[in-house]
């Protein structure tokens, strides 16, 4: 019984850092219905999003608070500027 408990505790000790590491690298992904593709929200996408608002000469807004049509407008702009932010 003692060997079983030791093995169990050892396996928990080995697996727990992997689960913590996986949670740290959680990347949000968003689906673009019009283009039928996924976009990872990473530093490149954030840079593109800032540029989008600069070109519109408006104050940047939080993505989650945008209306669906505003998000669609961003994805359309994003697909017209793919090479800029890779």
Secondary structure, DSSP 8 states (H G I E B T S, - for coil): -HHHHHHHHHHHHHHHHHHHHHHHT---EEEETTTTEEEE-SHHHHHHHHHHHHHHTS----GGGS-HHHHHHHHHHHHHT-GGG-
